[in-house]
Structures are given as C-alpha cells and as structure tokens.
Amino acid sequence: MKHLKCLFAFTFMLLPLFGKAASILIPMDETQKNHLKSYGIAFWVLKNGEEVDWLLNYRGGSFMSKYDKKLENECHVRGVSFEVIADAQVSKIITEINDPSVNMDVVKLEKAPKIAIYSPKDKGPLEDAVALVLKYAEIPFDYLYDEEVLKGDLYKYDWLHLHHEDFTGQYSRMMGGMGRGGMYGTSRFSSENQELNAESKSVQEAMAHKLGFEKVSKMKLAVAQHIRDFCANGGFLFAMCSGADSFDIALAAAKTDICETIYDGDPADPNAQSKLDFSQTFAFQNFTVNTNPRSRSFSDIDVSNTRRVEQSNDFFTLFDFSAKWDVVPSMLTQDHDRVIKGFKGLATAFDKSKLKPNVLIMGEMKSANEARYIHGEYGKGQWTFYGGHDPEDYQHSPNEPPTDLALHPNSPGYRLILNNVLFPAARKKKQKT
C-alpha cells in the first residue's frame, strides 16, 4: 500500500510534465523520407478539425501540429518522417522564426479546402499530374466536367485544377495529324490515338448539343467563363500545361472564331487576331493566335516551337520571396530544392514578354526568357499556372503508363503542386509588397 501511495505521488508529480502539450514536427528538408505524403498528413490533420502551422522556410517549409497519438500512428503508416518535440523546443523554433533578421514565418492552416479537378473521368491513357499526386498523397478530391460546371456545381469547392484541357474547342490540336514533339515526342500519332481523338470529339460534340451549344468551342468558352467567375468570387484556380494558356486564349477570343473547319465545321474568322480582347485574360496579353489546323501550337504564349534547350540543361529556378512580407508566393514556393528539373508538355513554358505586368513570376529559366511557374489575383480569388505535363516525366507519351510516384516521394516539382493545394487552408494575411 505504501508503495502504491508513493507511485501515485510520483505520477502526480510527473503529470505537469506529461500534461504540457507536446507537438509533432514534420520536417520538409532533406531528412524527410516522403515529402509528398507529408502534405497528405497536413490535410488529414485539417480534416480532423485540428490546425497545422506551416513553418515557411524553416527546414524546407515544415509542418507542425499538436501531439496526438493518432497523428503519430498516421505518420508511421504513411511512411512520413516526424519528430515529437516538447513545448520548450516549440518555443525555441517560434522564437527563431519570429526573429526579424531571418526569412521565415508561421502560417496557420485552419480548414481543409474542398478540392475539385476539372476533367473527364475517363481520360484514356493520359493521366493528369495533379490527380496522380492527390491520390498518392491521399488527399480527397472530386472530378467535375462541363455539365457540372455549367449547372453551378463549381461553387461547392474552394480549389479547382484544370487538367490538360483545350478550352478553345480544338481538341488539343490532335485532329490535324501533325505534331511538334513536345509532350508526345513524335511528329505523328498512332492509329489508336487517332481513334481516341475522334471518339473524344464525338463525345464532346454530343455534350455540347445536349447543353444547347451549336459548337464545342462555344461550350468550352461558357465553361471558361464560369471558371473565371468562380475565381473572381474568391476561388483558387490551378492549371498546368494547355489548361493554362488555352484558358486565357478562349477568354480573349470570346467574340471571334479561331477554330478552323476541321474542328468546328466552318472557317476561322480571318480577322480573329484583331478581335482578341486581352482585358478578359488572367495572365497573358499581346499574344498571336495560330489558326493553322495542322500545327500543335495554339499561340506564341508557349515557347515550345522556339526553345532550344537540351534535357540535360533544362532546369528552372524558384524565386526567394520574403516570408514575412510576401507570404503568398513564399507558401507557393516552399521546397527543399530551389532548382527544379524542367519537363515538357503541350504548353511547356510561357514567353515572359506575353505576361501581364501584374503577373508574379515564381519560377523561371532566365537564360531562355521563359516563365514556368506564375501566379496572380483575379477579383477576390487567386490563380497559379504551371508549365509542362509531368514533373517526373520529361517528355510524356499518351501510350506510356502513368508515373509511379512511389518512385519519386521527394519530387521538388510535384511539391509545387501540393503547395497550391494547401494554400486555401491558410489564414489570410495581406500581401505587403
């Protein structure tokens, strides 16, 4: 009995030590075994009603949350590196970050955003990088496409990704039968691909007629305008590859016809260029549309036709922003590597001379005068455009299997996508510069 009393007394003395809430730190520097699944852990914490501190520029942009045994178990299960740290260590980290002389900051993530991908559920053999990384990181999302957007379902979501869509209604310029290399690495398509393209054209035409549009290009324009309004009302938009440039081209060409007969049954407007309205676009201006139906190029926004960069030299560099002053771009560029491997797509990189003055360049290849990763505001919302198709597949072919991200758990290029996914969860701070 005396021993029990001593044990209870000793336990009572230790309670204040154990009772102090410890935290779990998920480092995002080179010590992290799985950077991509770490984002899924942060999302999991938010989905369970807890908050996450995003420690900008601290050990690669680490995450920290209060200790929970379930969280510890989840990290073990998903193979994510973590450290259990005491309050004294937490205080030391926060003091270090708050030092005005260091380029770090703490952003509180409060609520898991509701995620959607604008994409047909059946994309054939061509998988989307965002869908791949969301599935790998175990972040839940929904698909929606033209019919759902046009009936208003988009406003159920906080964040929308545009897969490699062609919003101009020209079926990604695959019907002409000639390529330029780029994403597909060949100048001609297989008969299998031609059949898939013809089937896609038939399906899209049927959907356009069902929804009351005479042409697919008119339906895609209406979809683009709905997405524009979603962003204007506070939504977050992320687009890669042709989902970025074709979106702006469609908005600019709202009052003209840039589609040749092979795509929509009638000739393009010979005066289409002079009728473009650049006031309608998010990122690009003063570009020239390409109405040649046998070219894979939509316009001169993308530099794929003119760039002469060997794969061994194809890299782009992330800008360093002030975490305490430029919080938004700092969040979007968190990474354990500042130099990112380049990768091709139907839209590989954006000509910097075609960017609007208010567009923020976050990643560029300066020697080639090309922007790879850009950001801006539209109305109450924000958008990010990212060139290329797959950050871990330099030149993807539609006939190749999707990238296995289990082989690339620390991909710096894929991390940029996931920065955008978590971005809407942040408690908003006004950008100061």
C-alpha positions, 0 to 999 in steps of 0.5 A: 500500500505504501508503495502504491501511495508513493507511485501515485505521488510520483505520477502526480508529480510527473503529470505537469510534465506529461500534461504540457502539450507536446507537438509533432514536427514534420520536417520538409528538408532533406531528412524527410523520407516522403515529402509528398505524403507529408502534405497528405498528413497536413490535410488529414490533420485539417480534416480532423478539425485540428490546425497545422502551422506551416513553418515557411522556410524553416527546414524546407517549409515544415509542418507542425501540429499538436501531439496526438497519438493518432497523428503519430500512428498516421505518420508511421503508416504513411511512411512520413518522417516526424519528430515529437518535440516538447513545448520548450523546443516549440518555443525555441523554433517560434522564437527563431522564426519570429526573429526579424533578421531571418526569412521565415514565418508561421502560417496557420492552416485552419480548414481543409479546402474542398478540392475539385479537378476539372476533367473527364473521368475517363481520360484514356491513357493520359493521366493528369499530374495533379490527380496522380499526386492527390491520390498518392498523397491521399488527399480527397478530391472530386472530378467535375466536367462541363455539365457540372460546371455549367449547372453551378456545381463549381461553387461547392469547392474552394480549389479547382485544377484544370487538367490538360484541357483545350478550352478553345474547342480544338481538341488539343490540336490532335485532329490535324495529324501533325505534331511538334514533339513536345509532350508526345515526342513524335511528329505523328500519332498512332492509329489508336490515338487517332481513334481516341481523338475522334471518339473524344470529339464525338463525345464532346460534340454530343455534350455540347448539343445536349447543353444547347451549344451549336459548337464545342468551342462555344461550350468550352468558352461558357465553361471558361467563363464560369471558371473565371467567375468562380475565381473572381468570387474568391476561388483558387484556380490551378492549371498546368500545361494547355489548361493554362494558356488555352484558358486565357486564349478562349477568354480573349477570343470570346467574340471571334472564331479561331477554330478552323473547319476541321474542328468546328465545321466552318472557317476561322474568322480571318480577322480573329487576331484583331478581335482578341480582347486581352482585358478578359485574360488572367495572365497573358496579353499581346499574344498571336493566335495560330489558326493553322489546323495542322500545327500543335501550337495554339499561340506564341504564349508557349515557347515550345516551337522556339526553345532550344534547350537540351534535357540535360540543361533544362532546369528552372529556378524558384524565386526567394520571396520574403516570408514575412512580407510576401507570404503568398508566393513564399507558401507557393514556393516552399521546397527543399530544392530551389532548382527544379528539373524542367519537363515538357508538355503541350504548353511547356513554358510561357514567353515572359514578354506575353505576361501581364505586368501584374503577373508574379513570376515564381519560377523561371529559366532566365537564360531562355526568357521563359516563365514556368511557374506564375501566379496572380489575383483575379477579383477576390480569388487567386490563380497559379499556372504551371508549365509542362505535363509531368514533373517526373516525366520529361517528355510524356507519351499518351501510350506510356503508363502513368508515373509511379510516384512511389518512385519519386516521394521527394519530387521538388516539382510535384511539391509545387503542386501540393503547395497550391493545394494547401494554400486555401487552408491558410489564414489570410494575411495581406500581401505587403509588397 
